[in-house]
């Protein structure tokens, strides 16, 4: 007779409940259940990935990005987690981070015209943001800022 741990049954039940909750729009319940599932199976990258999807549904984009990072820490080749993390970072305004994730995704899955175009757009946006950044920019840029210039005048 094979040894079959009881937590496997509990894990399957919790995941089924989490997926049903997410499907029925009970996103907070789904997030809570995915957390419980992750306690039961901490090395399964699919669980934080799915929790990240639930967090997106709740509007917690930052927490969704963190959940996808957890999935990637467990499995750096997880394509869904990398794609979702890129989208979350882009939504948060982290174009540099989104570009890194998209670049890594493309290096893993090969050429994809739509993703390549998206990457190019995100990279351009990141460059524009960097050129407008006050912190880390030149002192002349800082002095030219109406906000900062009046404070140091």
Secondary structure, DSSP 8 states (H G I E B T S, - for coil): -----HHHHHHHHHHHHHHHHHHTT-HHHHHHHHHHHHHH-TT-HHHHHHHHHHHHHHT-HHHHHHHHHHHHHH-TT-HHHHHHHHHHHHHTT-HHHHHHHHHHHHHHH---HHHHHHHHHHHHHHHHHHHH-STTS-HHHHHH-HHHHHHH-
